Amino acid sequence: MATTLPPSRTRSTVRTLLRLWPYVRPVRTRLFTAALVAILASCIGLVIPLVLKWMVDGPIADRDPAGVWLGALYLLLLGLAEALLFGFRRWLVARPLSGVEAAMRADLYRHLQRLPVAFHDRWPSGQLLSRGTTDLMLLRMFLAFPLTFLLVNGVTILVGVIIMLVQDWTLGLVILVPAVPVMVTCVVFEKRYSKAARLAQDQVGDLTTVVEESVLGIRIIKGFGRHRSQARAFRELSGKLRGTELHKARLLATILGVIVTLPELAIGAALVLGAVRVADGDLSAGTLVAFLSTALALRWPVDSIGFLLAMSQEAATATERYFEVMDAEEEEPRVSGEPGSTRAGAGSRGPAERGASPEPFGQGAPPAPALPRAPGLARAGGTPGAPGGTSRALEAPGEARRPAAARGGLRFHGVTFRYPDAPAGSPPVLDRIDLHIRPGESLALVGATGSGKTTLTALVPRLHEVTSGRITLNGTDITAMSREELRSRVAVAFEEPTLFSASVGENVLMGAGTATAGKGELERALGVAQADFVYALPQGVDTQVGEQGLSLSGGQRQRLALARAVVGRPDFLVLDDPLSALDVHTEAAVEAALRRVLADTTALIVAHRPSTVLLADRVALLSGGRITAVGTHHELLRGNPEYAHLMSGDPAGEQEDIR
């Protein structure tokens, strides 16, 4: 289920974690200070054994009570200093690391908004959600604890070993005997734990996807009685994750067993050897106490190696997963070269589009004045007046002599589109589309299910990039505009309306794109969409519609989506079957209001029913990925059998068209 990249077999943990440096750099001073404070605190802890040596060989051996009390005071002060320094380290890192996590999460969210639709089509939402939550939590924990203490414990072990060797090099060598097997175990552990950690985090993403889909689709699950099958799927994924976590626990238990057991055996051997030497008079009791106290002080830094390595590996896999998304190229802001140059492939992505607005729709320039209608001037290729023919729309005689403004509007010039992940050699979804929607004109796009109508409409706001050819608005290649400008001029209403967890007014005004849009614009848009039902809601336009707008009916959601499309008075309007969920009476009212809007707007309307087709000045028939006919509804109804079948709802004709 997961759509993730496999971990590299030669991945360097250090190289992967270094990718966090740009986020850590702004707070590096506090982190370095915190590390130095922690090192100082650990070194203070290593002074305590030296005080014990002085007490044993001095006041205790000399039976000096005053010296013992003085030594106890030294130990108390050293302990307090160590505790205060560790507390100060905690204070130093808490706020900046929360800022690092927030910055990474904000960058991830911003990047997700700018990634092309093709990326989101490939990635399960649960995988993206787990990267923005669980993975970033692991990274914050790594920066707060393991990153610091890998350095602190390393310095502490080095200083402690030097102290022990200075006190007695023979006992020091005994303590160092387990060093080699411990290091070998750590290397083997790192490789195995890295794979297990990556698998576990991917499985968390899969599990998150199942939970999210179950919550959003709870009506379907309950309606079809599929709760048992969904529960079974959840248990299976949960069981796999449990097995992976147990595998991680076994690996961690193995390294902890080695790291804890071998040093303990070495300390025991040093104790026996030291006691014999003290009995022989070769070593003072104070030196042995100090040596063993130092060795015991190093137990936690040594024992924590496995735990710190495990957290580092999980942080490395979390970093890898985070940058898998961040490395995905954003939508290119424009095509380099002259407008109309052919893209290398659909969905190709270029440098990040800096400053692009995440809002898909916005307030456009004032609408172009409507030109006189000329319903039959442009048709599919062939002889004028024939409804069928080739895919190239012919211009009416004398159109080439018209002013540039009259030759504007929305034009498709030899547009071909193939999905980026389509098999090699597969036919394109759209093939050499030539179509012209004149300024102020509305054109209905009709075709069988799966003919590519929705894909064609998605190319206009650049939700997908054309494979070849170009699209122009008023003579300007849309790739020569920033996406912010393009989407402020083109508004879209999709067949499947999406609402957000916000108020009705906020959902509709999302299409305005400016802070100046007020109550008047909102009321006008609601009136066009015949969405007066909102005033009967508990808080009117301030009513929260809930996640995905599921508290509303399908027709109500569709009317709000239509209101969102028209509230910004866009120059170009793209409607993907916007009335499919409406009843007959509401549809008629919405159509009447839409006619007033379409009088001043250039529009492309995907239509399946004659009532919707009649809103448009002309109709284009899309079949087999090509425009096969262009004309008025009545012309195509009389002269094109395929169009007549689609409009009549003849099942035989429908199936014949889908072949």
Secondary structure, DSSP 8 states (H G I E B T S, - for coil): --------TT--HHHHHGGGHHHHGGGHHHHHHHHHHHHHHHHHHHHHHHHHHHHIIIIITTT-HHHHHHHHHHHHHHHHHHHHHHHHHHHHHHHHHHHHHHHHHHHHHHHHHHS-HHHHHHS-HHHHHHHHTHHHHHHHHHHHTHHHHHHHHHHHHHHHHHHHHHH-HHHHHHHHTTHHHHHHHHHHHHHHHHHHHHHHHHHHHHHHHHHHHHHHTHHHHHHTT-HHHHHHHHHHHHHHHHHHHHHHHHHHHHHHHHHHHHHHHHHHHHHHHHHHHHHHTSS-HHHHHHHHHHHHHTHHHHHHHHHHHHHHHHHHHHHHHHHHHHTS----SS-SSSTT---SSTT---S--TT--S-S----S---------TTS-BSSSSTT-S---S--B--TTGGGS-GGGG-SEEEEEEEE--TTS-TT---SEEEEEEEE-TT-EEEEEE-TTSSHHHHHHHTTTSS--SEEEEEETTEEGGGS-HHHHHHHEEEE-SS----SSBHHHHHHTTT-STT--HHHHHHHHHHTT-GGGGGSTTGGG-B--GGGTTS-HHHHHHHHHHHHHTT--SEEEEESTTTTS-HHHHHHHHHHHHHHHTTSEEEEE-SSHHHHTTSSEEEEEETTEEEEEE-HHHHHHH-HHHHHHHHT-HHHHHHHT-
